[in-house]
Each structure stands twice: as C-alpha cells, then as structure tokens.
Amino acid sequence: MRNKRLTILALLTALSCSTMPVAADQHSDEPIPWQNLPAEARSALAPMEERWDQLKPKQQHRLLRKVGDKKFKQGANRWKQLSPEQRQRIKDSRGRFKQLPEEERRALRQRWENMSEGERREAIAARRALSHYPPKERQRLLKELRDLPPEERRAKLNKIKKAAAKNQKSKEPN
C-alpha cells in the first residue's frame, strides 16, 4: 500500500512538473525587453530583433524557452544563410497562408501531418524545383502535380527539375 502511494505521488509530481511550461505560457503576460535577453538568446533570435517588441509576451516567453532547442538553432542558422530574396519569398508565402480561411489552413496542416516522411520529402523537393517560377505559375504546377498519381508525379517533377537545371546552366556566364 505504501509503495502504491509513493508511486502515485511520484506520478503526480512528474505530471505537475511537465505542465509547468504550459502554465508559464499562460501566466507570462510581462513583455521581455530585447536588451534584457541573454547574449546567446539575442544571437539566436537576431532575425526577430526588429519586431521583438511587437510580439505578444506569451510569444516572447515561448521563443525564449525554445532558444536552447537543437532544432530551433538549426532553423535559425538556416534562416541566417538564406538570401534576402529567399527570406522575402518565405515571408510572402506565410502571408498568403495566413490570408487563407481558417478551414483551408486547418485542412492543409492536417494533410501535411498525414503525409509519410517520403511524401513530405517529395513535396519539399517539388517546392524547391518550382521555386524559380512566379507564384501563380508555381501554384498551378503544384496543383497539377498533386492531382497526378505518384509515379506520374515523380516523372513530371523530374522533367521540371531537369528543365530548371538546364535553364540554370544556360544563365551561367561562360
């Protein structure tokens, strides 16, 4: 009986500790001034410096907790390596996503979550292959690819990649 109580007590303690970050988000209504961030956090969050003060305090606290996360650091490093044009394309794409009705956004997120890892890699490869097309043309091609059976989609995507590579080579100075 005593062991059972100790086990329950340990589980309750672990459960309450695991909910602390969530509770911290709910009670973090105090904004964090940029200059009060640790140097490491300012370095990792540098792309956000200009709009840091415009973020909600909850967002600030959440980002600050993520700074030590390995995936977050990798993402921040990738962002730093992007050209201004690439960053702008990403911002524009995110803006278009935010303008979609909530139902469409939810459906897109659900579709992404339901994809296998291979399907996700294929979708990312398609986006990259089509990145040099204007947005409307890119959307048309992506929809066309989406509607094809997997084998035909891969074949068409390979054609597009080859054409893009050929086009890129012709633009390079000799």
C-alpha positions in Angstrom: 0.0 0.0 0.0 2.8 2.4 0.9 4.6 1.7 -2.4 1.4 2.4 -4.3 1.1 5.8 -2.6 4.7 6.6 -3.3 4.2 5.6 -7.0 1.1 7.8 -7.2 2.8 10.7 -5.5 5.8 10.4 -7.9 3.5 10.3 -10.9 1.6 13.3 -9.7 4.8 15.2 -9.1 6.1 14.3 -12.6 2.8 15.3 -14.1 2.8 18.7 -12.4 6.4 19.4 -13.4 5.6 18.6 -17.1 2.7 21.1 -17.1 4.9 23.9 -15.8 5.9 25.2 -19.2 2.3 25.4 -20.3 1.4 27.2 -17.1 4.3 29.6 -17.6 2.9 30.4 -21.1 -0.5 31.2 -19.6 1.0 33.5 -16.9 3.7 35.2 -18.9 2.0 38.5 -19.6 5.0 40.5 -18.9 6.9 41.6 -22.0 10.7 40.9 -22.1 12.7 43.9 -23.3 15.2 42.9 -26.1 18.2 44.3 -24.1 17.2 42.0 -21.1 17.7 38.8 -23.1 20.8 36.8 -22.6 23.5 37.3 -25.3 23.0 33.7 -26.6 19.3 34.3 -26.9 19.8 37.6 -28.7 22.1 35.9 -31.1 19.7 33.1 -31.9 16.7 35.4 -32.1 18.6 38.1 -34.1 16.2 37.9 -37.1 13.4 38.8 -34.8 15.0 41.8 -33.2 13.2 44.4 -35.2 9.8 43.1 -34.3 10.5 41.6 -30.9 8.6 44.4 -29.1 5.6 43.8 -31.3 5.3 40.2 -30.2 2.9 39.2 -27.5 4.6 38.4 -24.2 3.4 34.8 -24.5 5.2 34.5 -27.8 8.3 36.1 -26.4 8.4 33.7 -23.5 7.8 30.7 -25.8 10.6 31.7 -28.1 13.0 32.3 -25.3 12.4 28.8 -24.0 13.0 27.3 -27.5 16.4 29.1 -27.9 18.3 26.1 -26.3 16.5 23.6 -28.5 18.7 22.0 -31.2 16.0 22.1 -33.9 15.4 25.8 -33.2 19.1 26.6 -33.5 19.3 24.7 -36.8 16.3 26.6 -38.1 17.8 29.9 -37.0 21.1 29.0 -38.7 19.3 28.1 -41.9 17.4 31.4 -41.8 20.6 33.3 -41.4 22.1 31.6 -44.5 19.1 32.5 -46.8 19.4 35.4 -49.2 17.2 38.4 -48.7 15.1 37.3 -51.7 14.6 33.8 -50.2 13.6 35.2 -46.9 11.1 37.5 -48.6 9.6 34.6 -50.6 9.1 32.7 -47.3 7.5 35.7 -45.7 5.2 36.2 -48.7 4.3 32.6 -48.7 3.5 32.7 -45.0 1.4 35.8 -45.6 -0.6 34.1 -48.3 -1.1 31.1 -45.9 -2.4 33.5 -43.2 -4.9 35.0 -45.6 -6.5 31.7 -46.3 -9.7 30.9 -44.5 -9.2 29.0 -41.2 -10.8 25.9 -42.6 -8.3 25.7 -45.6 -5.4 26.3 -43.3 -6.6 23.5 -41.0 -7.0 21.2 -43.9 -3.5 21.9 -45.2 -2.0 21.3 -41.8 -3.9 18.1 -41.5 -2.8 17.0 -44.9 0.8 17.7 -44.1 0.6 15.8 -40.8 -1.0 12.8 -42.6 1.8 12.6 -45.1 4.5 10.0 -44.7 8.1 11.1 -44.4 8.7 10.2 -48.1 5.7 12.2 -49.2 6.9 15.2 -47.3 10.4 14.9 -48.8 8.8 14.7 -52.2 6.6 17.8 -51.5 9.6 19.7 -50.4 11.6 18.7 -53.5 8.7 19.8 -55.7 8.6 23.2 -53.9 12.3 23.6 -54.5 12.1 22.6 -58.1 9.4 25.1 -58.7 10.9 27.9 -56.6 12.1 29.9 -59.7 8.6 30.1 -61.1 6.3 33.1 -60.4 3.9 32.4 -57.5 0.7 31.9 -59.7 2.5 29.6 -62.1 4.1 27.7 -59.2 0.7 27.2 -57.6 -0.8 25.9 -60.8 2.1 23.5 -61.3 1.8 22.3 -57.7 -1.9 21.6 -58.1 -1.3 19.8 -61.3 1.4 17.6 -59.6 -0.9 17.0 -56.7 -3.6 15.6 -58.9 -1.3 13.1 -60.6 -0.8 9.5 -59.4 2.6 9.1 -57.6 4.6 7.6 -60.4 3.4 10.2 -63.0 4.0 13.0 -60.4 7.6 11.8 -59.9 8.2 11.6 -63.6 6.8 15.1 -64.2 8.8 16.5 -61.3 12.0 15.0 -62.7 11.3 16.7 -66.0 10.7 20.0 -64.3 14.0 19.6 -62.3 15.9 18.8 -65.5 14.5 21.8 -67.3 15.3 24.0 -64.3 18.9 22.7 -64.2 19.2 23.2 -68.0 17.8 26.7 -67.7 20.2 27.5 -64.8 23.2 26.3 -66.8 22.3 28.5 -69.8 22.2 31.5 -67.4 25.7 30.9 -66.1 28.4 33.0 -67.6 31.0 31.0 -69.6 
